[in-house]
Amino acid sequence: MVSPEAKRTAVAHLRQAHGASERRACGLVGQPRSTERQRRKPVSEEESLRNKVKELAAEWPRFGYRRLTALLRREGMPVWHGRVHRITKELGLQVPRRKRRRIVAAPPPEREITKVNQRWGMDFVSDSLTDKRTFRALAIVDHYTRECPVIEVDLSLPGARVVRVLERLAEERGLPEAIRVDNGPEFVSGVVREWCEQRKVDLDYIEPGKPMQNGHVESFNGKFRDECLNVDWFTSLRQAKNMIEQWRCRYNDVRPHSALNYATPTEFAALGSASFAVQSLSSMGTKPHQGNPDGLALLGLDPAPSPCQSTLIWRRRKATRRATI
């Protein structure tokens, strides 16, 4: 006598034969009073609930069990959500989660960057206006010169808009050999991929979860957010476009870049456009992922010493003073 039904039979016998109360009979048998008072629902009610769940699932195929429970309660059926969950599992009506489309990509090839427009990097940055509307900014960076040719700002930037931006850049400065991007939905879209195939531009997809494989753009995004987005306060989309465009011009023409030995990207782009400079810089053995700051001397520029060079100069002067003393 271990099942609730058997104990319920014993409780009924004690109450009828010996006149025991429900509390006394349940205590003698060891049956909880809540279990004693609970009665199995008729099969017809269960079947009607299953049929109703089927009808609602057919009408709303993307609704999960919680929304179906809300609809049932709205129709006057006080049903528990766990019961609806069990029914949807038994009937195979669970809603499959939409998986994000990703490009299965190996690590992008590391090529030596020796000229302008050899490889670009693209990525998105998000921010918000004062009225809580979120806008996005598409940033494109040249990996060789660190120059930013465009920052496209709007409330929505789908794949077709990305193609229009690239078309505009193709007319202004030409297209690169490759563009390194992440697995975002705009870059994975068929519009962008078909356009790159037609223009013979390689799309270098980074591995998911490894943003530093596109480190030039990630570094630019950090400077963009720290020096512009976190400093300025945008009240309208027009104001955001104007202020971001002003910052982009200062970044290219005025802001010293440490990777370029504190030259501006525009100055270094002028250096990279000279054929003799490219040949000389290629023979210096610089790393593929770095610029060529030593090449500024070819144009007669006087670059500022790096922190390591400044430390070495200071040590040499100190040793000279000690020797003279």
C-alpha positions in Angstrom: 0.0 0.0 0.0 2.4 2.6 -1.3 0.5 4.3 -4.2 -1.7 7.3 -3.5 -4.7 5.4 -4.9 -4.2 2.5 -2.5 -3.9 4.9 0.4 -7.0 6.8 -0.7 -8.9 3.5 -0.6 -7.7 2.8 2.9 -8.7 6.3 4.0 -12.2 5.8 2.6 -12.5 2.4 4.4 -11.5 3.9 7.8 -14.0 6.8 7.4 -16.9 4.6 6.4 -16.3 1.5 8.7 -15.0 3.2 11.8 -16.3 6.8 11.5 -12.8 8.3 11.6 -12.3 11.9 10.5 -10.3 12.7 7.4 -7.4 14.1 9.4 -7.3 10.9 11.7 -7.6 8.5 8.7 -4.9 10.3 6.7 -2.6 10.3 9.7 -3.0 6.5 10.3 -2.4 5.6 6.7 0.3 8.2 6.0 -1.5 10.0 3.3 -1.1 13.8 2.9 -4.4 15.5 3.1 -3.6 17.5 -0.1 -3.0 14.3 -2.0 -6.2 12.8 -0.5 -8.3 15.7 -1.7 -6.7 15.8 -5.2 -8.7 13.9 -7.8 -7.5 12.8 -11.2 -8.9 14.9 -13.9 -11.0 13.1 -16.5 -9.4 12.0 -19.7 -11.7 14.1 -21.8 -10.5 17.3 -20.2 -6.9 16.4 -21.0 -7.8 15.6 -24.6 -9.6 18.8 -25.0 -6.6 20.7 -23.7 -4.3 18.9 -26.1 -6.6 19.7 -29.0 -6.8 23.3 -28.0 -3.0 23.5 -27.8 -2.7 22.0 -31.3 -5.2 24.6 -32.6 -3.3 27.6 -31.1 0.1 26.2 -32.2 -1.2 25.9 -35.8 -2.5 29.5 -35.6 0.6 30.9 -33.9 3.5 28.6 -35.1 6.2 30.9 -33.5 4.6 31.0 -30.0 6.3 29.1 -27.2 4.5 27.3 -24.4 4.4 30.5 -22.2 2.5 32.5 -24.8 0.2 29.6 -25.5 -0.5 29.4 -21.8 -1.4 33.1 -21.8 -3.8 32.5 -24.7 -5.4 29.6 -22.9 -5.9 31.6 -19.8 -7.3 34.5 -21.8 -10.0 32.0 -23.1 -10.9 31.1 -19.5 -8.8 27.9 -19.0 -6.8 28.2 -15.8 -4.0 25.9 -16.8 -0.5 25.7 -15.4 2.3 26.6 -17.8 4.3 23.5 -16.9 1.4 21.4 -18.1 1.3 23.2 -21.4 5.1 22.7 -21.7 4.6 19.0 -21.2 1.9 18.8 -23.9 4.0 20.7 -26.4 6.9 18.4 -25.8 4.8 15.3 -26.2 3.2 16.7 -29.4 6.5 17.9 -30.8 5.3 21.5 -31.0 8.4 23.1 -29.5 9.6 26.2 -31.4 13.2 25.7 -32.8 15.5 28.6 -32.0 16.6 30.5 -35.0 20.4 30.0 -35.3 22.5 32.9 -36.3 23.9 32.4 -39.8 27.7 32.2 -39.6 30.3 31.6 -42.2 32.5 28.6 -41.4 35.8 30.3 -41.7 39.4 29.2 -41.1 41.9 31.8 -39.7 42.2 34.6 -42.2 45.4 34.5 -44.2 48.2 36.7 -43.0 49.6 38.7 -45.9 52.4 41.2 -45.9 50.8 44.7 -46.2 53.1 46.8 -48.4 50.8 49.3 -50.2 47.7 51.4 -49.9 44.4 49.8 -50.7 45.8 46.3 -50.2 43.4 45.3 -47.4 40.7 47.2 -45.6 38.8 46.4 -42.4 35.1 47.0 -41.7 33.1 46.9 -38.5 30.1 48.5 -36.9 29.9 50.8 -33.8 26.7 51.6 -32.0 25.7 54.6 -29.9 22.5 56.4 -28.9 21.0 59.9 -29.2 19.5 61.9 -26.4 16.0 60.7 -27.3 17.2 57.0 -26.7 17.3 56.2 -30.4 20.2 53.9 -31.3 22.3 54.7 -34.4 25.0 52.7 -36.0 28.3 53.7 -37.6 30.1 51.7 -40.3 33.8 52.3 -40.0 36.3 51.4 -42.8 40.1 51.5 -42.1 43.0 50.9 -44.5 45.4 48.4 -42.8 48.5 50.0 -44.3 48.0 53.7 -43.7 45.5 53.4 -40.8 43.4 56.0 -42.7 39.7 56.0 -42.3 38.1 56.9 -45.7 34.5 56.9 -44.4 32.3 56.5 -41.4 28.7 55.9 -42.5 26.2 56.9 -39.8 22.4 56.1 -39.8 19.7 54.4 -37.8 19.9 51.3 -39.9 22.7 50.0 -42.1 21.7 46.8 -43.9 23.8 44.9 -46.4 22.5 46.9 -49.4 23.6 50.1 -47.7 27.1 48.7 -47.1 27.3 47.9 -50.9 26.4 51.5 -51.7 29.1 52.8 -49.4 31.7 50.5 -51.1 30.5 51.7 -54.5 31.1 55.3 -53.5 34.6 54.5 -52.3 35.3 52.6 -55.5 34.7 55.8 -57.5 36.7 58.0 -55.1 39.8 55.9 -54.3 39.4 52.4 -55.8 38.8 49.1 -54.2 41.2 47.0 -52.1 42.3 43.4 -52.8 40.7 42.1 -49.6 38.3 43.3 -46.9 38.5 41.8 -43.4 35.2 41.5 -41.6 33.5 39.6 -38.8 30.5 37.3 -39.0 27.9 40.0 -38.6 24.6 39.6 -40.5 25.3 42.5 -42.8 28.7 41.1 -44.0 27.3 37.5 -44.3 24.4 38.6 -46.4 24.2 37.5 -50.0 24.1 41.1 -51.2 27.6 41.9 -49.9 29.1 38.6 -50.9 27.7 38.7 -54.5 29.0 42.3 -54.9 32.5 41.3 -53.7 32.5 38.3 -56.1 31.6 40.6 -59.0 34.2 43.1 -58.1 36.8 40.4 -57.3 37.4 41.6 -53.7 38.2 38.9 -51.2 36.2 38.8 -48.0 38.5 37.7 -45.1 36.1 36.4 -42.4 37.6 36.2 -39.0 36.9 33.2 -36.7 33.8 33.7 -34.5 34.8 35.0 -31.0 38.2 36.3 -32.1 37.8 40.0 -32.8 41.6 40.7 -32.6 42.0 38.9 -35.9 40.7 42.3 -37.2 42.8 44.2 -34.7 43.2 47.4 -36.8 39.5 48.1 -36.9 39.1 47.1 -33.2 41.8 49.6 -32.3 40.2 52.3 -34.4 36.8 51.6 -32.8 38.3 52.1 -29.4 39.8 55.4 -30.3 36.5 56.4 -32.1 34.5 55.6 -29.0 36.9 57.1 -26.5 37.6 60.4 -28.3 34.3 61.0 -30.1 31.3 59.0 -29.0 32.0 59.1 -25.2 32.9 62.9 -25.4 30.2 64.4 -27.5 26.4 64.5 -26.8 24.2 64.0 -29.9 20.8 65.5 -29.9 19.9 64.5 -33.5 21.1 62.2 -36.2 22.2 65.2 -38.4 24.3 66.5 -35.6 25.8 63.1 -35.0 26.8 62.8 -38.7 28.4 66.2 -38.8 30.4 65.8 -35.6 31.5 62.3 -36.5 32.6 63.5 -39.9 34.6 66.3 -38.3 36.3 63.9 -36.0 37.2 61.6 -38.9 38.8 64.4 -40.8 40.9 65.3 -37.7 41.8 61.7 -37.2 43.2 61.5 -40.8 44.8 64.9 -41.1 45.7 66.1 -37.6 45.8 63.3 -35.0 49.3 61.7 -34.6 49.3 57.9 -34.9 51.7 56.0 -32.6 51.9 53.1 -35.0 53.1 55.5 -37.7 55.8 57.0 -35.5 53.4 59.8 -34.7 52.7 60.8 -38.3 49.1 61.3 -39.4 47.5 58.7 -41.7 47.3 61.3 -44.5 51.1 62.0 -44.3 51.8 58.3 -44.3 49.4 57.7 -47.2 51.4 60.3 -49.2 54.5 58.4 -48.4 53.0 55.1 -49.5 51.9 56.5 -52.8 55.6 57.0 -54.0 56.9 53.9 -55.7 60.5 54.4 -54.5 59.3 54.7 -51.0 57.3 51.4 -51.2 60.4 49.6 -52.5 62.6 50.9 -49.8 60.1 50.2 -47.1 59.6 46.6 -48.3 63.3 46.0 -47.9 63.4 47.1 -44.3 61.8 43.8 -43.0 58.9 45.4 -41.2 56.2 43.1 -39.8 53.1 42.6 -42.0 50.6 43.9 -39.4 52.6 47.1 -38.7 53.1 50.3 -40.6 56.4 51.6 -41.8 57.3 54.5 -39.5 60.9 54.4 -40.5 60.0 55.4 -44.0 59.1 59.0 -43.0 62.8 59.8 -43.3 62.6 59.1 -47.1 60.4 62.2 -47.4 62.7 64.4 -45.3 60.3 64.3 -42.3 61.7 64.3 -38.8 59.6 61.8 -36.9 59.5 62.0 -33.1 61.5 59.3 -31.3 59.5 56.4 -29.9 59.5 55.8 -26.1 62.1 53.1 -26.5 64.4 55.4 -28.5 63.9 58.2 -25.9 64.9 55.8 -23.1 68.0 54.7 -25.0 69.0 58.3 -25.7 68.6 59.2 -22.1 70.7 56.3 -20.9 73.5 57.2 -23.3 73.6 60.8 -22.2 73.6 59.7 -18.5 76.6 57.4 -19.2 78.4 60.2 -21.0 78.0 62.5 -18.1 79.3 59.9 -15.6 82.4 59.3 -17.8 83.2 63.0 -18.0 82.9 63.3 -14.2 
